[in-house]
Amino acid sequence: MDFDTLRMDFPTVRNGAGIYLDSACQALRPDCVIRAMDEYYGDYPACGGRSVHSMASRVSLAVDETREALASFFGTDEPGCYVFTKNCTEGLNTAAFGLGLKKGDTVITTDSEHNSNHIPWLILQENAGIRRKYSRSAEDGSFDMEFFKGLFDSSVRAVSVQQSNSVTGQTLPVREIAEIAHDRNAVVIIDGAQSAPHIPVDLKKIDADIFCFSVHKMPGPSGMGVMYGKKEVLESLNPVFGGGGTVGLVTYDSFTPAPVPDRFEAGLQNYADIIGTKAALEYLSGIGMDNIGKHDSELMRRMMGNLEDVRNLHILGSSVPEKHGSILSFNIDGLKPHDIAMMADSMKGIMIRSGMHCSHPFYVSRHIGGSARASVYLYNNIAEIDAFTDTIRHIADVFGE
Ligand SMILES: Cc1ncc(COP(=O)(O)O)c(C=O)c1O
């Protein structure tokens, strides 16, 4: 796969808009995604699933095609098991609040979750009296299976974990986690925000009951996500929102829920983005997720190799590049993460993220104020990585302690 040619599919790369190393937040978009959305707005900007005229029918068909593309991309049989959401967070909230958990029910997460997979459970802890347990992560971010197994008792109803971590980049053995949880009758929810864009995800193999991810990280439209659920799990989940499109028959006193997935998609949907999602999935499939994973690894090896001897730079997580997926979080003695990010941008147009990356408990529990974070994707190349590491070395030498 010629990634250097591929880069040119991205307008911001062609236009020299800077070195973008913030893909864990949001990816750049290729022409095909932008074109698919433009086509919708220019040619058939109607609603789907309601009106029967020709423009609306074209939209309905396109929405169905995106669900089919999702089922094929994630190796499942049923397109109807993919619910469109506005992001991964909405999917995780829909799952958490839809399970009908009661006082005393326990939910296990890891100690390193993104706030999207932490705050909904905290709200349920406060409002419904559920209990929380945290599976501990080792210093390098890896999963402690024995500790996890020891957390189960008869009150555990759900296990909800990230597949790939947004700070350390570590990928968890979610298939084994799901097997253990299922043996103990717990529902398994996977946050795939950082894995779905970067590695092959086979939902049948993982056997997740629910799998949520962000399309804007892979590299689809902004404000777009998906919640996959096994059919029987979706059918047992209580919808959080109700309204147009979610019902069959309605009287003044009652309503019949529409079949899944419609019952979870209240009101008019984000059709342009749903259509752009199919273009993004086809784009990724054309490259091959294995190839993308290998490309990420090559860039991470280069990045970590280049930074190895920067004496005042500290990496969060493993010292092994392959364990970082596409993410490198780091600190430089004497500098605040935001200062590092602003200097990299103003000196060389290098865009990285800084702060706590919506993973506050991770940082607070380790008494770390935050970190800088560089994240790579398929459009980055070795020259960009070298420019980034040269700049970071310079910042560390001149401004660090
Ligand atoms: C691991 C993880 N989970 C969830 C999210 C939230 O994704 P979204 O902003 O699409 O809701 C992110 C975003 O960075 C993430 O990294």
The ligand as an SDF file (V2000), in Angstrom:
LIG
                    3D

 16 16  0  0  0  0  0  0  0  0999 V2000
  -11.5560    6.0400   24.2000 C   0  0  0  0  0  0  0  0  0  0  0  0
  -12.5570    7.0930   23.8670 C   0  0  0  0  0  0  0  0  0  0  0  0
  -13.8310    6.8850   24.1700 N   0  0  0  0  0  0  0  0  0  0  0  0
  -14.7820    7.7800   23.8760 C   0  0  0  0  0  0  0  0  0  0  0  0
  -14.4680    8.9610   23.2630 C   0  0  0  0  0  0  0  0  0  0  0  0
  -15.5370    9.9480   22.9860 C   0  0  0  0  0  0  0  0  0  0  0  0
  -15.7760   10.0150   21.6290 O   0  0  0  0  0  0  0  0  0  0  0  0
  -16.8140   11.0520   21.0430 P   0  0  0  0  0  0  0  0  0  0  0  0
  -16.2120   12.3950   21.1990 O   0  0  0  0  0  0  0  0  0  0  0  0
  -17.0140   10.6070   19.6510 O   0  0  0  0  0  0  0  0  0  0  0  0
  -18.0570   10.9260   21.8290 O   0  0  0  0  0  0  0  0  0  0  0  0
  -13.1390    9.2310   22.9250 C   0  0  0  0  0  0  0  0  0  0  0  0
  -12.7690   10.4940   22.2870 C   0  0  0  0  0  0  0  0  0  0  0  0
  -11.6520   10.8730   22.1600 O   0  0  0  0  0  0  0  0  0  0  0  0
  -12.1630    8.2700   23.2400 C   0  0  0  0  0  0  0  0  0  0  0  0
  -10.8770    8.4640   22.9570 O   0  0  0  0  0  0  0  0  0  0  0  0
  1  2  1  0
  2  3  1  0
  2 15  2  0
  3  4  2  0
  4  5  1  0
  5  6  1  0
  5 12  2  0
  6  7  1  0
  7  8  1  0
  8  9  2  0
  8 10  1  0
  8 11  1  0
 12 13  1  0
 12 15  1  0
 13 14  2  0
 15 16  1  0
M  END
$$$$
